[in-house]
Amino acid sequence: MIKRLAIVDQIGNAGGGSRFIRCLLPALKRIQPSTEIVFFCNKASIARDQLQDELVDSGVIIKHLHTELIRIAQLVYFILSKSTLAGNHSSYPLPSSIMKLLRFEMELKITHYDVAFFPWPFLLLCPNLKCPMVATFHDFNFRYYFSGNFTFNPFQQSLLAQETPVWLKRCFPVVSTYFMEREMRKFYPEIIHQPEVIHLASLSTQTSISEKDAIKIVSDELNITGDYILYPTNMCSHKNIGPLIQAMHILRSMNWNIKLILTGPATERINGCSSAIGIELNQKNHDVVGLGYVSNLQMDALIQCARAVVSSSLYEAGNGPGLDAWARAVPVVMSEILPFIEHIEVQDVKAHVFDPRNPQDIANKIIAILSDPEKAKEDALYSQKAMQKITWETVAEKYLAVFNKAVREADT
């Protein structure tokens, strides 16, 4: 049995990453309370998401890493990239040196543990630890170009290209869908350890909100009234917001009185009226509302009150917003991409699927839910029942099985 478990999250990704930590760590402690779980984390991120008290109350020990080194490395890269005197800095020696300090800190602090688990082993130099390492590889979007700006800057892209094979050589990998297992094997056929597929439970099961309280949060705190569909997202190009905006214009032209609510970092800049080419930015009469980054409770309330949750993404490990909506009996409209279809096939949920490049198809599938609310609710209740088969306790048990496997194989 694992006696001491180190969990390292140096970034603390906004949204799904934070909600994953909020769900998994307490579940690990509940099913194996004798295990000492120490969470090495980004102080700013757990403050942002008010995670400290929840994790401590569940029995998790919190220790902070000097993750500001990552921000310093990014600042140094930015200065170098803008400097006309820096010459050829393609190898980024200064940012890389700064990142080595964070790796040294991990190697210094993570000692006398049975296993070290990294929920997001990206943008981090792989440490040399004396215990086996397990890492969850969320996705490999850095291996693609979608459109617009790259998701990662050149320094980050270089770091990911350099370090991902190192991580896969040293750790036991976990992914959340069979699709992502195939992606791992495609891009990194030299992987040493068999990837473990652990499908996730809903990230929205840690809060229970009455209908009255949810409506109050949405209307009073977030100033949202009337019917809306919700897309929890960010500004990365693979989130594919453009065709969804065009779909909203189609709905508007057909006199459907419905708003699109966007949440996630920087979405607060997206407020206005949808058009055939984008959004006319304004502060009145808008059908697209960007709220920016919202709290965990606000996120759950928005999901619970939505007419539907939508994801028009082109590439994901799985449909996180969909998992949350299904668990709360809210209809789902989503891209017809392999990791999303896997939810239907493996978890037996129901959703309307569309061609993510086709605004008319997106609009048609949204209309299908709005025009037949009884059928939409019936499907949503079916999906909610199906989602009850996967709990965070069952997810935690599978992760513990991987941790124990890593210990056994490290001893042989």
Secondary structure, 3 states (H helix, E strand, C coil): CCCEEEEEECCCCCCHHHHHHHHHHHHHHHHCCCCEEEEEEEHHHHHHCCCHHHHHHCCCEEEEECCHHHHHHHHHHHHHHHCCCCCCCCCCHHHHHHHHHHHHHHHHHCCCCCEEEECCCCCCCCCCCCCCEEEECCCCHHHCCCCCCCCCCHHHHHHHHHHHHHHHHHEEEEECCHHHHHHHHHHCCCCCCCCEECCCCCCCCCCCCCHHHHHHHHHHHCCCCCCEEEEECCCCHHHCHHHHHHHHHHHHHCCCCCEEEEECCCHHHCEEEECCCCEEECCCCCCEEECCCCCHHHHHHHHHHCCEEEECCCCCCCCHHHHHHHHCCCCEEEECCHHHHHHHHHHCCCCEEECCCCHHHHHHHHHHHHHCHHHHHHHHHHHHHHHCCCCHHHHHHHHHHHHHHHHHHHHC
